[in-house]
Amino acid sequence: MSGYPEKPTDVAAGEWGASNCDIPVKTFQSMLDYVVLGDVPDMVFWTGDNSAHNVWSNTADESVAYTVKVSQMIKDAFDDKDVTVMPI
């Protein structure tokens, strides 16, 4: 498989990915769930890149909303864990 749809009716990358480089919220949540259920790391480096990649058409409010959403998801995932989250 190349990652591209095999039929015109298929969606590139399916429900867990996106053809425009951005992942769906459910993919990010699934990754967080996996991390906290396994060998929980001591530290997480959060490098940003929160907003959608259509940066020229994003409003400031959209960019803030993306960052708030990602921040809350990370906080919820590691809230009761002994993990240092380093936003850099």
C-alpha positions as a Markdown table, in Angstrom:
| # | Residue | x | y | z |
|---|---|---|---|---|
| 1 | Met | 0.0 | 0.0 | 0.0 |
| 2 | Ser | 1.2 | 3.5 | -0.9 |
| 3 | Gly | -1.0 | 5.4 | 1.6 |
| 4 | Tyr | -3.0 | 6.7 | -1.3 |
| 5 | Pro | -6.6 | 5.7 | -1.9 |
| 6 | Glu | -7.0 | 2.7 | -4.2 |
| 7 | Lys | -10.5 | 3.8 | -5.3 |
| 8 | Pro | -11.9 | 7.2 | -6.0 |
| 9 | Thr | -14.4 | 6.8 | -3.2 |
| 10 | Asp | -11.8 | 6.0 | -0.6 |
| 11 | Val | -10.5 | 8.6 | 1.8 |
| 12 | Ala | -6.7 | 9.1 | 1.9 |
| 13 | Ala | -5.3 | 7.6 | 5.1 |
| 14 | Gly | -8.7 | 6.6 | 6.3 |
| 15 | Glu | -10.4 | 7.5 | 9.5 |
| 16 | Trp | -7.1 | 7.6 | 11.5 |
| 17 | Gly | -5.2 | 10.0 | 9.2 |
| 18 | Ala | -5.6 | 12.8 | 6.9 |
| 19 | Ser | -4.4 | 13.6 | 3.4 |
| 20 | Asn | -3.6 | 17.2 | 4.3 |
| 21 | Cys | -0.9 | 16.3 | 6.9 |
| 22 | Asp | -3.1 | 16.9 | 10.0 |
| 23 | Ile | -4.2 | 14.0 | 12.2 |
| 24 | Pro | -7.7 | 13.7 | 13.5 |
| 25 | Val | -8.3 | 14.4 | 17.2 |
| 26 | Lys | -9.2 | 10.7 | 17.7 |
| 27 | Thr | -5.7 | 9.7 | 16.5 |
| 28 | Phe | -4.0 | 12.0 | 18.9 |
| 29 | Gln | -6.3 | 10.8 | 21.8 |
| 30 | Ser | -5.5 | 7.2 | 20.9 |
| 31 | Met | -1.8 | 7.9 | 21.1 |
| 32 | Leu | -2.2 | 9.6 | 24.5 |
| 33 | Asp | -4.2 | 6.6 | 25.7 |
| 34 | Tyr | -1.6 | 4.2 | 24.5 |
| 35 | Val | 1.3 | 6.1 | 26.2 |
| 36 | Val | -0.4 | 6.4 | 29.6 |
| 37 | Leu | -1.4 | 2.7 | 29.6 |
| 38 | Gly | 2.1 | 1.5 | 28.8 |
| 39 | Asp | 5.5 | 2.4 | 30.2 |
| 40 | Val | 4.6 | 6.0 | 31.2 |
| 41 | Pro | 7.6 | 8.3 | 30.3 |
| 42 | Asp | 9.3 | 10.5 | 32.9 |
| 43 | Met | 9.1 | 13.5 | 30.5 |
| 44 | Val | 7.2 | 14.5 | 27.4 |
| 45 | Phe | 8.6 | 17.1 | 25.0 |
| 46 | Trp | 5.6 | 18.9 | 23.4 |
| 47 | Thr | 7.0 | 20.7 | 20.4 |
| 48 | Gly | 3.8 | 22.4 | 19.3 |
| 49 | Asp | 2.6 | 22.4 | 15.7 |
| 50 | Asn | -0.9 | 22.4 | 17.1 |
| 51 | Ser | -2.9 | 24.2 | 14.5 |
| 52 | Ala | -4.0 | 22.9 | 11.1 |
| 53 | His | -1.5 | 23.2 | 8.3 |
| 54 | Asn | -3.7 | 25.5 | 6.2 |
| 55 | Val | -1.9 | 28.2 | 8.2 |
| 56 | Trp | -2.7 | 31.0 | 5.7 |
| 57 | Ser | -6.4 | 30.6 | 6.2 |
| 58 | Asn | -6.4 | 30.0 | 10.0 |
| 59 | Thr | -7.7 | 32.8 | 12.1 |
| 60 | Ala | -6.0 | 33.8 | 15.4 |
| 61 | Asp | -9.0 | 32.4 | 17.2 |
| 62 | Glu | -8.7 | 29.1 | 15.4 |
| 63 | Ser | -5.0 | 28.8 | 16.3 |
| 64 | Val | -5.8 | 29.6 | 20.0 |
| 65 | Ala | -8.6 | 27.0 | 20.0 |
| 66 | Tyr | -6.3 | 24.3 | 18.6 |
| 67 | Thr | -3.7 | 25.1 | 21.3 |
| 68 | Val | -6.3 | 25.1 | 24.0 |
| 69 | Lys | -7.7 | 21.7 | 22.8 |
| 70 | Val | -4.3 | 20.1 | 22.6 |
| 71 | Ser | -3.2 | 21.5 | 26.0 |
| 72 | Gln | -6.4 | 20.1 | 27.6 |
| 73 | Met | -5.9 | 16.7 | 26.1 |
| 74 | Ile | -2.3 | 16.5 | 27.3 |
| 75 | Lys | -3.3 | 17.8 | 30.7 |
| 76 | Asp | -6.1 | 15.2 | 31.0 |
| 77 | Ala | -3.8 | 12.4 | 29.9 |
| 78 | Phe | -1.0 | 13.1 | 32.3 |
| 79 | Asp | -2.8 | 14.8 | 35.1 |
| 80 | Asp | -2.5 | 11.9 | 37.6 |
| 81 | Lys | 0.8 | 10.7 | 36.3 |
| 82 | Asp | 4.3 | 11.7 | 37.5 |
| 83 | Val | 5.2 | 13.1 | 34.1 |
| 84 | Thr | 6.9 | 16.4 | 33.3 |
| 85 | Val | 5.5 | 18.0 | 30.2 |
| 86 | Met | 7.9 | 20.4 | 28.5 |
| 87 | Pro | 6.2 | 22.6 | 26.0 |
| 88 | Ile | 9.0 | 23.9 | 23.8 |
